[in-house]
């Protein structure tokens, strides 16, 4: 029995060996070779991608700053504090932080701006500081006159209104001469409209006349809208110098209505918004009027008698104002001259005081403690900074969006026509002001009979 079992086992082993031999030799009809079983290799290990953020701190910022990393990742900032770029960098990559756009009337510098991203970077430092104001005379001899000419060969008589034109030139309201003058980008001065007669006569160019040509505005089509103060009208001057009457009929009252059915009480300044609505400051009326593109005239804010009060619509009061400016949001800024304040009016007629205590002076500082002396010119830039021609102190002032007032140029109470930087320059009771997109200011230096150009330069 034991033998039989052993024989069976031997036979089974022999058969198995034969099968393996046949298979290895291509037996079984397959004709193939024997392929041993091999385990697949493990999947390759992919190292994780490590990325790092790039950031830092900004100080001294007033306005809008655009930073850029590696000339492709932009970051806009409007306040001091920490910042981080949105795009992270692969570990070991280079970074380079630079300034793409600086705030108007500030210079900013970057330190620790380059390196390799071996870890999160948070020590890039951006420091911003105020610029200095370089004042130079663009046009005018300083002596009263009406002469056309280039730059300082031309003459004016109490220039007041001033506005930019689309080609980079200026339109000047030559107040005492009752002329509308042009200054080209090359500083060539010509007479554009008016003949010097004190009358409100429509017509083209020198055939038209104005009756106390005060301040004005220029819209996107290069059309001017003029406050004809003693004519108690708003006049329109096209690029071809055609002068017509938009609203008012010569009666010095404050009556709402359409076009010439409405009346104005000594209109002295005009502003225009993006929709083509006009806003008119009445000198003696103490109100702000609105004229729609269809000619409908209404009263936005203020009431008679004149005075001082913040509030909405007719609850607000103004003194004797000289100029207005408007920002991109439709807010108006009024040089409330006799109240020695700068006022702000929203599109819905809410009136507040931006800066000034009501006491004449030239003190810088927060809006509720800063002082002005008969401010007459006002302009606003794209960052919301407001610039003021402070007539009584012969200074050029600036108000930040936070309401902080500083002096850019001039010497308090010192009148003159000295060019220079900051306090080395002097003005002679300026009344008009405008600013271009680059932050260059143009000043109607009224009693100096000149037009001044003021540019931001790095502080010495």
FINU-115013 format. One record per residue (C-alpha): x, y, z. Coordinates in steps of 0.5 Angstrom, whole numbers, padded with zeros to 4 digits, always signed. Example, Ala and Ser with C-alpha at 12.3 -4.5 7.8 and 13.67 -1.06 7.14 Angstrom:
FINU-115013
+0025-0009+0016;+0027-0002+0014;
END
This chain:
FINU-115013
+0000+0000+0000;+0006+0005+0002;+0009+0003-0004;+0003+0004-0009;+0002+0011-0006;+0009+0013-0007;+0009+0011-0014;+0003+0015-0015;+0007+0021-0012;+0013+0020-0017;+0008+0019-0023;+0005+0026-0021;+0011+0029-0020;+0014+0026-0027;+0008+0029-0031;+0008+0036-0028;+0016+0036-0030;+0014+0034-0037;+0009+0039-0038;+0014+0044-0035;+0019+0042-0040;+0014+0041-0046;+0012+0049-0044;+0019+0051-0044;+0020+0048-0051;+0014+0051-0054;+0010+0045-0053;+0003+0044-0053;+0002+0047-0060;+0003+0055-0057;+0010+0055-0060;+0012+0061-0055;+0017+0061-0050;+0016+0061-0042;+0015+0068-0039;+0016+0068-0032;+0011+0073-0027;+0015+0079-0026;+0011+0085-0021;+0010+0092-0024;+0015+0097-0022;+0012+0102-0016;+0010+0109-0019;+0015+0114-0020;+0014+0119-0014;+0013+0126-0016;+0016+0132-0011;+0010+0137-0009;+0011+0144-0012;+0012+0149-0007;+0010+0156-0008;+0011+0162-0004;+0008+0169-0003;+0011+0176-0004;+0009+0182+0000;+0011+0187+0005;+0009+0194+0008;+0007+0201+0005;+0008+0207+0009;+0006+0214+0008;+0001+0213+0002;-0004+0218+0000;-0008+0216-0006;-0007+0211-0011;-0001+0206-0012;+0000+0201-0017;+0005+0196-0015;+0008+0190-0020;+0012+0184-0019;+0016+0181-0025;+0012+0186-0030;+0006+0182-0030;+0002+0182-0023;-0001+0188-0021;-0003+0190-0014;-0007+0197-0013;-0006+0200-0006;-0010+0206-0003;-0008+0206+0004;-0002+0204+0009;-0001+0197+0011;+0001+0190+0009;+0000+0188+0002;+0001+0181-0002;+0001+0180-0009;-0004+0175-0011;+0000+0171-0015;+0005+0166-0012;+0012+0164-0014;+0015+0157-0015;+0020+0156-0010;+0027+0159-0012;+0024+0163-0017;+0026+0171-0018;+0022+0176-0016;+0022+0184-0017;+0017+0189-0014;+0017+0195-0018;+0012+0202-0018;+0008+0202-0024;+0003+0208-0022;+0005+0213-0017;+0000+0217-0013;-0001+0224-0016;+0004+0229-0012;+0007+0223-0008;+0014+0220-0010;+0014+0212-0007;+0021+0208-0007;+0022+0200-0006;+0027+0197-0002;+0028+0190-0001;+0025+0189-0008;+0029+0183-0011;+0031+0176-0009;+0029+0169-0010;+0023+0166-0007;+0026+0161-0002;+0020+0162+0003;+0014+0167+0004;+0017+0174+0003;+0014+0179+0007;+0020+0184+0008;+0019+0188+0001;+0018+0196+0004;+0015+0201+0000;+0016+0208+0003;+0012+0214+0000;+0013+0222+0001;+0010+0228-0001;+0013+0232-0007;+0015+0239-0008;+0012+0244-0012;+0016+0247-0018;+0013+0254-0020;+0014+0257-0026;+0011+0262-0031;+0008+0260-0037;+0005+0266-0040;+0004+0273-0039;+0009+0279-0038;+0006+0281-0031;+0003+0288-0034;-0004+0289-0035;-0006+0288-0043;-0009+0284-0049;-0003+0283-0053;-0003+0276-0056;+0004+0272-0057;+0008+0267-0054;+0009+0265-0047;+0011+0271-0043;+0011+0276-0049;+0003+0276-0048;-0001+0280-0043;-0007+0279-0039;-0011+0283-0035;-0014+0280-0028;-0014+0273-0031;-0019+0269-0027;-0023+0263-0031;-0018+0257-0033;-0019+0250-0036;-0016+0245-0040;-0017+0243-0047;-0017+0237-0051;-0010+0238-0054;-0007+0239-0048;-0008+0247-0048;-0011+0252-0044;-0017+0256-0044;-0017+0263-0040;-0022+0268-0038;-0019+0274-0038;-0023+0278-0033;-0022+0285-0034;-0021+0285-0041;-0028+0281-0042;-0024+0276-0047;-0023+0268-0048;-0016+0267-0049;-0013+0260-0051;-0006+0258-0050;-0003+0252-0054;+0001+0247-0051;+0007+0251-0054;+0005+0257-0050;+0002+0261-0056;-0003+0266-0053;-0009+0268-0058;-0016+0271-0057;-0021+0266-0058;-0028+0270-0057;-0030+0276-0054;-0029+0284-0057;-0028+0287-0050;-0035+0290-0050;-0038+0289-0043;-0045+0286-0046;-0048+0279-0047;-0048+0279-0055;-0048+0272-0058;-0044+0271-0065;-0038+0268-0067;-0031+0269-0064;-0029+0277-0064;-0036+0279-0066;-0039+0276-0059;-0038+0279-0052;-0039+0278-0045;-0041+0282-0039;-0036+0280-0034;-0034+0274-0036;-0032+0270-0030;-0031+0262-0029;-0032+0257-0034;-0032+0249-0035;-0030+0245-0042;-0033+0239-0043;-0031+0233-0047;-0032+0236-0054;-0028+0242-0052;-0035+0246-0051;-0034+0251-0046;-0040+0254-0042;-0038+0261-0039;-0041+0264-0033;-0043+0271-0035;-0043+0274-0029;-0047+0281-0030;-0050+0278-0036;-0054+0273-0031;-0053+0268-0036;-0050+0262-0038;-0046+0262-0045;-0044+0256-0049;-0038+0257-0054;-0036+0251-0059;-0030+0249-0061;-0031+0254-0067;-0032+0260-0063;-0040+0260-0064;-0042+0264-0057;-0050+0262-0056;-0054+0263-0049;-0056+0257-0046;-0060+0259-0040;-0062+0266-0036;-0065+0272-0039;-0061+0278-0036;-0065+0278-0030;-0061+0278-0023;-0066+0273-0019;-0066+0266-0018;-0072+0263-0022;-0072+0255-0024;-0075+0254-0031;-0072+0252-0038;-0067+0255-0042;-0068+0263-0042;-0074+0262-0038;-0070+0261-0032;-0066+0267-0028;-0059+0267-0025;-0057+0272-0019;-0049+0273-0021;-0047+0266-0024;-0040+0266-0023;-0037+0259-0024;-0040+0253-0028;-0038+0245-0027;-0040+0240-0032;-0041+0232-0030;-0040+0226-0035;-0047+0226-0037;-0047+0233-0039;-0051+0236-0033;-0048+0243-0032;-0048+0246-0025;-0048+0254-0023;-0045+0257-0017;-0049+0264-0016;-0045+0269-0013;-0050+0273-0010;-0055+0268-0010;-0051+0263-0005;-0054+0257-0009;-0052+0252-0013;-0056+0251-0020;-0057+0245-0024;-0058+0245-0032;-0060+0239-0035;-0058+0237-0042;-0065+0239-0045;-0064+0246-0041;-0068+0245-0035;-0066+0249-0029;-0067+0247-0022;-0064+0249-0015;-0059+0243-0012;-0057+0246-0006;-0057+0253-0002;-0062+0258+0000;-0063+0266+0001;-0061+0269+0005;-0053+0267+0005;-0050+0265+0011;-0047+0258+0013;-0050+0252+0015;-0049+0244+0013;-0055+0240+0011;-0059+0238+0005;-0062+0242-0001;-0065+0249+0001;-0063+0247+0009;-0055+0249+0007;-0053+0256+0006;-0047+0259+0003;-0043+0265+0003;-0040+0269-0003;-0037+0263-0007;-0032+0264-0013;-0031+0257-0016;-0033+0250-0016;-0030+0243-0019;-0033+0236-0020;-0030+0230-0019;-0031+0223-0023;-0037+0221-0018;-0041+0228-0019;-0039+0231-0012;-0038+0238-0013;-0033+0242-0009;-0034+0250-0007;-0029+0255-0005;-0034+0258+0000;-0030+0264+0000;-0033+0269+0005;-0034+0263+0010;-0026+0261+0009;-0028+0254+0008;-0028+0249+0002;-0035+0245+0002;-0037+0239-0001;-0044+0237-0005;-0046+0230-0007;-0050+0229-0013;-0056+0229-0008;-0055+0236-0005;-0052+0234+0001;-0047+0239+0003;-0042+0238+0008;-0035+0242+0010;-0029+0239+0008;-0024+0243+0011;-0024+0250+0014;-0026+0253+0021;-0029+0259+0018;-0023+0263+0021;-0019+0266+0016;-0011+0264+0016;-0007+0259+0013;-0006+0253+0018;-0005+0246+0016;-0007+0240+0019;-0014+0236+0019;-0020+0239+0016;-0023+0241+0022;-0017+0245+0025;-0014+0248+0018;-0016+0255+0016;-0016+0259+0009;-0016+0266+0008;-0022+0267+0002;-0020+0261-0002;-0022+0262-0009;-0020+0257-0014;-0021+0250-0013;-0019+0243-0017;-0020+0236-0016;-0015+0230-0019;-0017+0223-0020;-0015+0221-0013;-0020+0225-0010;-0014+0231-0008;-0017+0238-0008;-0013+0244-0009;-0014+0251-0007;-0012+0257-0009;-0012+0261-0003;-0013+0268-0005;-0012+0272+0002;-0006+0269+0003;-0003+0268-0004;-0002+0260-0003;-0003+0254-0006;-0006+0249-0002;-0008+0241-0002;-0013+0237+0002;-0013+0230+0002;-0019+0225+0001;-0018+0224+0009;-0019+0232+0010;-0012+0233+0011;-0009+0240+0009;-0002+0242+0007;+0001+0248+0003;+0005+0246-0003;+0007+0253-0005;+0008+0260-0004;+0009+0265+0002;+0003+0267+0007;+0001+0274+0006;+0007+0275+0001;+0005+0277-0006;+0010+0277-0012;+0011+0273-0018;+0018+0269-0016;+0019+0262-0019;+0022+0257-0015;+0020+0251-0011;+0015+0251-0005;+0016+0257-0001;+0021+0260-0005;+0016+0261-0010;+0011+0267-0009;+0004+0268-0012;+0000+0275-0013;-0008+0273-0010;-0009+0267-0015;-0017+0266-0017;-0017+0260-0022;-0014+0253-0022;-0014+0247-0026;-0010+0240-0026;-0009+0235-0032;-0008+0227-0031;-0001+0228-0030;-0002+0232-0024;+0001+0239-0027;-0003+0245-0024;-0004+0251-0028;-0006+0257-0024;-0009+0264-0026;-0005+0268-0022;-0010+0274-0022;-0007+0280-0019;+0000+0278-0022;-0003+0278-0029;+0000+0271-0031;-0001+0264-0032;+0003+0259-0027;+0005+0252-0028;+0006+0248-0022;+0009+0241-0023;+0011+0236-0018;+0018+0234-0017;+0022+0230-0012;+0023+0234-0005;+0030+0236-0004;
END
